[in-house]
Amino acid sequence: MMALSNAPQACATLLERAILPRDTTALARFLLGKLLVREIAGTQLIGRIVETEAYHQDDPACHAHRGMTTRNRSLFLDVGHAYVYRCYGTSFLLNVSSEGVDIGAGVLLRALQPLQGVDAMRRGREHVARRDVVRGPGRLAAALGIDLEVDGLDLCRRGKLWLGDDGVGVDAAAIGVSPRIGLTKSAEADLRFFLKGSPHLSGSRRLNAASH
């Protein structure tokens, strides 16, 4: 298990598109330990990414599997853009587009380690424990005020929502791998990646014990 910083380093920098892996699986692993920064109502909310899932265009579970639509067109943007959709009419989920222009693939952000602005994340949701406030993709979006307004945003550009790096490295040995959660299609694929030992993971104890 790797202990990660409980606060972002002072010199957090914007993730540049040029360093992002264009392979979807590689990007899902690369984003672990990186920062998600939300600027909202004059407040900066920051969380460290601890759990992701990869969705390739040829994957039946991917929204882009049948081609581009008005709903999923952000998945076909260049790597590093936000793709937001509403799940079951209740929760918004945030993805990072992968690959390149006109290739529909992305990485779902499933959980964060909250670092800054936790009280603001819990506003109106005080019943949710601090440890759980960004545990799970629906809670993540709710805590950071993420909705369709940020769909298509360039996450490699400072603004309402962006990806950052504070120099905290993650060893390959600290990354666990398991099947993705809540799927009926391609449910057996090992495309969920997470930081072993993190208390903020959304998976079951069995899934989070995976080490292959």
C-alpha positions in Angstrom: 0.0 0.0 0.0 1.2 3.5 -0.8 0.4 6.4 1.5 -0.4 9.5 -0.5 -0.4 13.1 0.7 -3.5 14.3 2.5 -3.1 17.7 0.9 -2.1 18.9 -2.6 1.5 20.2 -2.8 2.0 23.9 -3.2 3.3 23.6 -6.7 0.4 21.7 -8.3 0.6 22.1 -12.1 -1.8 21.6 -14.9 -1.6 18.3 -16.7 -0.5 19.0 -20.3 -2.2 17.0 -23.1 1.2 16.1 -24.5 2.0 13.8 -21.5 -1.3 12.0 -21.4 -1.2 8.5 -22.7 -3.5 8.1 -25.7 -4.2 4.4 -25.0 -7.3 4.2 -22.9 -6.1 1.5 -20.4 -2.8 3.3 -20.0 -4.6 6.6 -19.3 -6.8 4.9 -16.7 -3.7 3.8 -14.8 -1.8 7.1 -15.4 -4.6 9.2 -13.9 -4.3 7.4 -10.5 -2.7 9.8 -8.0 -3.3 12.9 -10.2 -5.6 15.7 -9.1 -9.1 16.7 -10.2 -9.6 20.5 -9.5 -13.1 22.1 -9.5 -13.4 25.9 -9.5 -16.9 26.8 -8.3 -18.4 29.8 -6.6 -15.0 31.2 -5.8 -13.9 28.0 -4.1 -11.3 25.5 -5.3 -12.2 21.9 -4.6 -9.4 19.3 -5.0 -9.4 15.6 -4.9 -6.8 12.9 -5.7 -7.9 10.3 -8.2 -7.9 6.8 -6.6 -10.2 4.7 -8.8 -10.8 4.6 -12.6 -12.4 2.4 -15.2 -11.4 2.2 -18.9 -13.9 2.0 -21.8 -12.6 1.3 -25.3 -14.6 2.1 -28.4 -14.9 -1.6 -29.3 -16.2 -2.4 -25.8 -20.0 -3.1 -25.7 -20.1 -1.4 -22.4 -18.8 1.9 -23.9 -21.3 4.6 -24.8 -19.4 5.1 -28.1 -19.7 1.4 -29.2 -22.5 2.1 -31.7 -21.0 5.4 -32.9 -21.3 9.1 -32.3 -24.5 10.6 -31.0 -25.5 14.0 -29.6 -25.2 12.5 -26.2 -21.7 11.0 -26.5 -19.9 13.3 -28.9 -17.5 14.5 -26.1 -16.1 11.0 -26.0 -14.8 11.6 -29.6 -12.8 14.7 -28.7 -9.1 14.6 -28.3 -7.7 13.0 -25.1 -8.2 15.1 -22.0 -11.8 16.4 -22.4 -14.7 15.9 -20.0 -17.5 13.6 -21.0 -20.5 13.9 -18.6 -23.7 11.9 -18.7 -26.7 11.3 -16.5 -26.9 7.7 -15.2 -30.4 6.3 -14.7 -31.8 9.8 -14.6 -30.4 10.5 -11.1 -26.7 10.9 -11.0 -24.1 12.6 -13.3 -20.9 10.7 -14.0 -17.6 12.2 -15.2 -15.3 10.6 -17.8 -12.0 11.8 -19.4 -11.9 11.3 -23.2 -9.0 9.1 -24.4 -7.3 8.1 -27.6 -7.6 10.8 -30.3 -10.1 12.9 -32.3 -13.0 10.8 -33.7 -12.2 7.8 -31.6 -14.9 7.2 -28.9 -13.3 6.0 -25.7 -12.8 7.3 -22.2 -11.9 6.8 -18.6 -14.6 6.9 -15.9 -13.5 8.6 -12.7 -15.0 6.5 -9.9 -13.5 7.9 -6.7 -11.3 10.6 -5.2 -9.4 11.2 -2.0 -10.7 14.6 -0.9 -7.9 17.1 -0.3 -9.2 20.6 -0.3 -12.7 22.1 0.1 -14.2 19.1 1.8 -16.8 21.2 3.7 -17.9 22.7 0.5 -18.2 19.2 -1.1 -20.5 18.2 1.8 -22.7 21.2 1.7 -26.3 20.0 1.5 -24.9 16.5 2.0 -23.8 16.6 5.6 -25.2 13.1 6.2 -22.4 11.7 4.0 -19.3 10.9 5.9 -16.2 12.9 5.0 -14.4 9.7 3.9 -17.3 8.9 1.6 -18.1 12.3 0.1 -16.3 11.5 -3.2 -16.5 7.7 -2.9 -18.3 6.5 -6.1 -18.8 8.2 -9.4 -22.2 9.7 -8.5 -21.1 11.1 -5.3 -18.0 12.5 -6.9 -20.0 14.5 -9.4 -22.5 15.7 -6.8 -19.7 16.8 -4.4 -18.0 18.8 -7.1 -21.1 20.2 -8.7 -20.4 18.4 -12.0 -23.3 18.3 -14.5 -23.9 18.7 -18.2 -22.6 22.3 -18.0 -19.0 21.0 -18.0 -19.5 18.3 -20.6 -16.9 18.8 -23.4 -14.6 21.0 -21.3 -10.9 20.8 -22.0 -9.4 19.4 -18.7 -5.9 20.3 -19.8 -6.8 24.0 -19.5 -7.4 25.9 -16.2 -11.0 26.8 -15.8 -14.1 25.4 -14.1 -12.7 21.8 -14.1 -9.2 20.6 -14.8 -6.6 17.9 -14.2 -3.5 18.6 -12.1 -0.3 17.1 -10.9 1.5 17.8 -7.6 4.4 15.5 -8.1 3.1 12.6 -6.0 4.1 9.5 -7.8 2.4 6.1 -7.8 4.4 2.9 -8.2 3.0 0.2 -10.5 2.9 -2.2 -7.5 0.5 0.2 -5.7 -2.2 -0.2 -8.4 -4.8 -2.9 -8.1 -6.8 -4.3 -11.0 -10.3 -5.8 -11.1 -13.4 -6.2 -13.3 -15.5 -3.0 -13.7 -18.5 -2.4 -11.4 -22.2 -2.6 -12.1 -22.0 -3.9 -15.7 -23.8 -6.6 -17.6 -21.9 -6.2 -20.9 -18.1 -7.1 -20.8 -18.5 -7.5 -17.1 -15.5 -9.8 -16.8 -13.0 -7.4 -18.3 -10.2 -6.4 -15.9 -10.4 -2.6 -16.7 -10.9 -1.1 -13.2 -7.8 0.4 -11.6 -7.4 1.6 -8.1 -4.8 2.6 -5.5 -4.5 -0.3 -3.1 -5.5 0.4 0.5 -7.3 3.7 -0.2 -10.3 4.1 2.2 -12.1 6.0 -0.5 -12.6 3.2 -3.0 -16.1 2.4 -4.2 -15.7 -1.2 -4.9 -16.5 -4.2 -2.6 -13.9 -5.5 -0.2 -13.4 -8.5 -2.5 -12.7 -6.3 -5.6 -10.5 -4.0 -3.7 -8.3 -6.9 -2.5 -7.5 -7.7 -6.2 -3.8 -7.5 -6.9 -3.2 -8.8 -10.4 
